[in-house]
Amino acid sequence: MLSNTSRLFTYLIALLYAVVGVLLFAMPEQLTPVFAWQVTQLVTMTVGGWCLGNAWAAFFSARRWQWAQIQPAMYYLWFFGLLELGVMFVFRERLRFGHPVAALYVGTLIANGVAALVGIFDVVRLQPAVDQSGARTSSLQYTAVILFILGVGFLGYYGVTAQIGDVGTNGGIFPEVMTPLTLRSFGVFYLSIALGVVPLLWNRNLQTFLSHGFVSYGLIIFITLAAFVYLRLFDFAQRPGGLAYFGAYLAVGIVFLYYFRKYGIEGV
């Protein structure tokens, strides 16, 4: 397993993400004007959902702390922290730090980046083993993993490379026009999710698959809730792509609820 230092950093980012997530998720109207860059209330609440989902993933990963079970979640958190910091650096001239919540968000990303570097160093140094014993994922589950990586990875790549005005950036899927910084932030978020799942291609332990579904479930819950709160912004008749935004989260959530009921979540 990884070091206790890495575990402490994982607990730390769980705490930081929980604090900033509660603030952004609960008070989007008040904090939108003072966030780290120009955003809308829906984006503010969605970012709060990311943070709460990350807090969930980090806490339960640190609590379990068995590499075979938490490997995908840790990779997701590490990629998220490093890639989002990269976006902040590229758009550093557009950042604003007049309110503590803006500094807290960026500071949390910095802590996440440090945790990622410590964790990556641990992986290289300790080379933790992946337990391949026990039940394995079925062919259907393995195929679903491949399709998930391709689909979400494409969204991430598109968000990182698309320009404002391209297909889907003017409210076609997400119901609002995004700024370039927001678009890139969404892009690396989805890219991180996809990259985190890649280890499931060779780590076919069923318990790892279920464990990752559980530690990722916070993202599904909070981001979907944010979309429901601002449901009035979605025009499904004129912009049916919004159904895909809802449908993707709901579909994954329902599938994992089925698997949790069928197999249970041992040791969470």
C-alpha positions as CSV (number, residue, x, y, z in Angstrom):
1,M,0.0,0.0,0.0
2,L,1.0,3.6,-0.2
3,S,2.7,5.5,2.7
4,N,0.9,7.1,5.7
5,T,2.0,10.5,4.4
6,S,0.0,9.9,1.2
7,R,-2.9,8.8,3.3
8,L,-2.8,11.9,5.5
9,F,-2.7,14.1,2.3
10,T,-5.7,12.2,1.0
11,Y,-7.6,12.9,4.3
12,L,-6.5,16.5,4.0
13,I,-7.9,17.1,0.5
14,A,-11.1,15.3,1.6
15,L,-11.5,17.9,4.3
16,L,-10.6,20.8,2.0
17,Y,-12.9,19.7,-0.8
18,A,-15.7,19.2,1.7
19,V,-15.4,22.7,3.0
20,V,-15.2,24.5,-0.4
21,G,-17.8,22.1,-1.8
22,V,-20.4,22.9,0.9
23,L,-19.9,26.6,0.4
24,L,-20.2,26.5,-3.4
25,F,-23.0,24.0,-3.4
26,A,-25.1,25.6,-0.7
27,M,-24.6,29.3,-1.7
28,P,-24.2,29.6,-5.5
29,E,-26.1,32.9,-5.6
30,Q,-23.9,34.6,-3.0
31,L,-20.6,33.1,-4.2
32,T,-20.9,33.3,-8.0
33,P,-19.9,37.0,-8.2
34,V,-16.8,36.4,-6.1
35,F,-15.6,33.0,-7.4
36,A,-12.1,32.5,-8.8
37,W,-13.2,33.4,-12.3
38,Q,-16.4,34.4,-14.2
39,V,-19.0,31.8,-13.7
40,T,-22.8,31.4,-13.6
41,Q,-24.8,30.1,-10.6
42,L,-25.2,26.7,-12.2
43,V,-21.4,26.4,-12.8
44,T,-20.7,27.5,-9.2
45,M,-23.0,24.8,-7.9
46,T,-21.7,22.2,-10.3
47,V,-18.1,23.0,-9.2
48,G,-19.3,22.6,-5.7
49,G,-20.7,19.2,-6.7
50,W,-17.2,18.2,-8.1
51,C,-15.7,19.3,-4.8
52,L,-18.2,17.3,-2.7
53,G,-17.7,14.3,-5.0
54,N,-14.0,14.6,-4.6
55,A,-14.3,14.8,-0.8
56,W,-16.4,11.7,-0.9
57,A,-13.9,9.8,-3.1
58,A,-10.9,11.0,-1.1
59,F,-12.4,10.2,2.3
60,F,-13.6,6.7,1.5
61,S,-10.3,5.9,-0.3
62,A,-8.2,7.0,2.7
63,R,-10.6,5.1,5.0
64,R,-10.2,1.9,3.1
65,W,-6.5,2.4,2.0
66,Q,-6.1,-0.9,0.1
67,W,-4.4,-0.2,-3.2
68,A,-6.2,-3.0,-5.1
69,Q,-9.5,-1.3,-4.2
70,I,-8.7,2.4,-4.5
71,Q,-6.3,2.5,-7.4
72,P,-8.8,4.0,-9.9
73,A,-10.1,6.6,-7.4
74,M,-6.6,7.7,-6.5
75,Y,-5.6,8.1,-10.1
76,Y,-8.7,10.1,-10.8
77,L,-8.0,12.5,-7.8
78,W,-4.3,12.9,-8.9
79,F,-5.2,13.6,-12.5
80,F,-7.9,16.0,-11.4
81,G,-5.6,18.0,-9.2
82,L,-2.7,18.2,-11.6
83,L,-4.8,18.9,-14.7
84,E,-7.0,21.5,-13.0
85,L,-3.9,23.3,-11.7
86,G,-2.7,23.3,-15.3
87,V,-5.9,25.0,-16.4
88,M,-5.5,27.6,-13.6
89,F,-1.9,28.3,-14.7
90,V,-2.9,28.7,-18.4
91,F,-5.7,31.1,-17.5
92,R,-3.9,32.7,-14.5
93,E,-4.5,36.2,-15.8
94,R,-8.2,35.6,-15.6
95,L,-8.2,34.4,-12.0
96,R,-9.4,36.7,-9.2
97,F,-8.7,36.3,-5.5
98,G,-10.7,39.1,-3.9
99,H,-12.8,36.7,-1.8
100,P,-11.6,33.9,0.5
101,V,-13.6,31.2,-1.3
102,A,-11.6,31.8,-4.5
103,A,-8.3,31.4,-2.7
104,L,-9.7,28.4,-0.9
105,Y,-10.7,26.7,-4.2
106,V,-7.3,27.3,-5.8
107,G,-5.5,26.4,-2.5
108,T,-7.4,23.1,-2.4
109,L,-6.2,22.3,-6.0
110,I,-2.7,23.0,-4.9
111,A,-3.0,20.7,-1.9
112,N,-4.5,18.1,-4.4
113,G,-1.5,18.6,-6.6
114,V,0.9,18.0,-3.8
115,A,-1.0,14.9,-2.8
116,A,-0.7,13.7,-6.3
117,L,3.0,14.1,-6.4
118,V,3.4,12.4,-3.1
119,G,1.2,9.5,-4.3
120,I,2.9,9.1,-7.6
121,F,6.3,9.0,-5.9
122,D,4.9,6.3,-3.6
123,V,3.7,4.3,-6.5
124,V,7.1,4.5,-8.2
125,R,8.9,3.7,-5.0
126,L,6.7,1.1,-3.4
127,Q,5.2,-0.5,-6.5
128,P,2.0,-1.6,-4.7
129,A,0.6,-4.9,-5.9
130,V,-2.9,-5.2,-7.4
131,D,-4.8,-8.2,-6.1
132,Q,-6.2,-10.2,-9.1
133,S,-7.7,-13.0,-6.9
134,G,-11.4,-13.3,-6.3
135,A,-14.3,-12.7,-8.6
136,R,-13.5,-10.9,-11.9
137,T,-15.6,-8.5,-13.9
138,S,-17.8,-10.1,-16.5
139,S,-17.4,-9.5,-20.2
140,L,-20.4,-7.1,-20.1
141,Q,-18.9,-5.1,-17.3
142,Y,-15.5,-5.0,-19.1
143,T,-17.2,-3.8,-22.3
144,A,-19.0,-1.1,-20.3
145,V,-15.7,0.0,-18.9
146,I,-14.2,0.3,-22.4
147,L,-17.3,2.3,-23.7
148,F,-17.2,4.5,-20.6
149,I,-13.5,5.4,-21.1
150,L,-14.1,6.1,-24.8
151,G,-17.2,8.2,-24.3
152,V,-16.1,10.2,-21.3
153,G,-12.6,10.5,-22.6
154,F,-13.9,12.0,-25.8
155,L,-15.9,14.5,-23.8
156,G,-12.8,15.4,-21.9
157,Y,-10.7,15.7,-25.0
158,Y,-13.4,17.8,-26.7
159,G,-13.6,20.1,-23.7
160,V,-9.9,20.6,-23.7
161,T,-9.6,21.3,-27.4
162,A,-12.9,22.8,-28.5
163,Q,-13.3,26.5,-29.1
164,I,-16.3,28.6,-27.9
165,G,-18.9,28.4,-30.7
166,D,-18.1,24.8,-31.6
167,V,-20.8,22.2,-31.4
168,G,-22.1,21.8,-27.8
169,T,-20.4,24.8,-26.4
170,N,-23.3,27.2,-26.8
171,G,-25.8,25.5,-24.6
172,G,-26.4,22.5,-26.7
173,I,-25.6,20.0,-23.9
174,F,-24.7,22.1,-20.8
175,P,-27.5,24.6,-20.8
176,E,-25.3,27.7,-20.7
177,V,-22.5,29.2,-22.8
178,M,-19.2,28.6,-21.1
179,T,-16.2,30.8,-20.8
180,P,-13.0,29.3,-22.2
181,L,-11.7,28.7,-18.7
182,T,-14.9,27.0,-17.6
183,L,-14.9,24.8,-20.8
184,R,-11.3,23.7,-20.1
185,S,-12.1,23.0,-16.5
186,F,-15.0,20.8,-17.5
187,G,-12.8,19.2,-20.1
188,V,-10.1,18.1,-17.7
189,F,-12.7,17.0,-15.2
190,Y,-14.1,14.5,-17.6
191,L,-10.7,13.6,-18.9
192,S,-9.6,12.8,-15.3
193,I,-12.7,10.6,-14.8
194,A,-11.9,8.6,-17.9
195,L,-8.2,8.3,-17.1
196,G,-9.0,7.1,-13.6
197,V,-11.0,4.2,-14.9
198,V,-8.3,3.0,-17.3
199,P,-6.7,0.7,-14.6
200,L,-9.9,-1.3,-14.7
201,L,-8.8,-2.6,-18.1
202,W,-6.1,-4.7,-16.5
203,N,-7.3,-4.8,-12.9
204,R,-10.4,-6.9,-13.4
205,N,-11.1,-7.6,-9.8
206,L,-14.9,-7.3,-9.3
207,Q,-14.5,-5.7,-5.9
208,T,-12.3,-3.0,-7.4
209,F,-15.0,-2.3,-10.0
210,L,-17.7,-2.0,-7.3
211,S,-15.5,0.0,-4.9
212,H,-14.7,2.5,-7.6
213,G,-18.4,2.8,-8.4
214,F,-19.1,3.6,-4.7
215,V,-16.3,6.1,-4.2
216,S,-17.3,7.9,-7.4
217,Y,-21.0,8.0,-6.5
218,G,-20.7,11.3,-4.7
219,L,-19.9,12.9,-8.1
220,I,-23.1,11.4,-9.6
221,I,-25.3,12.5,-6.7
222,F,-24.1,16.1,-6.3
223,I,-23.7,17.0,-9.9
224,T,-27.1,15.6,-10.8
225,L,-28.7,17.5,-7.8
226,A,-27.1,20.7,-9.1
227,A,-28.7,20.1,-12.5
228,F,-32.1,19.5,-11.0
229,V,-31.9,22.7,-8.9
230,Y,-31.4,24.6,-12.2
231,L,-33.7,22.5,-14.3
232,R,-35.4,25.6,-15.5
233,L,-32.3,26.4,-17.6
234,F,-32.7,23.3,-19.7
235,D,-34.8,23.5,-22.8
236,F,-35.1,19.8,-23.8
237,A,-37.4,20.6,-26.8
238,Q,-35.1,23.1,-28.4
239,R,-31.8,21.7,-27.1
240,P,-32.3,17.9,-26.6
241,G,-28.6,17.5,-25.9
242,G,-29.4,18.5,-22.4
243,L,-31.0,15.1,-22.0
244,A,-27.6,13.5,-22.6
245,Y,-26.2,15.6,-19.7
246,F,-28.9,14.2,-17.4
247,G,-29.0,10.8,-18.9
248,A,-25.3,10.0,-18.6
249,Y,-25.2,10.6,-14.8
250,L,-28.6,8.9,-14.2
251,A,-27.6,5.8,-16.3
252,V,-24.3,5.3,-14.5
253,G,-26.0,5.9,-11.2
254,I,-28.8,3.4,-11.8
255,V,-26.4,0.7,-13.1
256,F,-24.2,0.9,-10.0
257,L,-27.3,0.9,-7.7
258,Y,-28.2,-2.4,-9.4
259,Y,-24.7,-3.8,-8.8
260,F,-24.6,-2.6,-5.2
261,R,-27.9,-4.4,-4.5
262,K,-26.7,-7.5,-6.3
263,Y,-23.2,-7.8,-4.9
264,G,-23.1,-5.4,-1.9
265,I,-20.3,-3.1,-1.0
266,E,-17.9,-5.0,1.2
267,G,-15.7,-3.1,3.6
268,V,-16.8,0.4,2.7
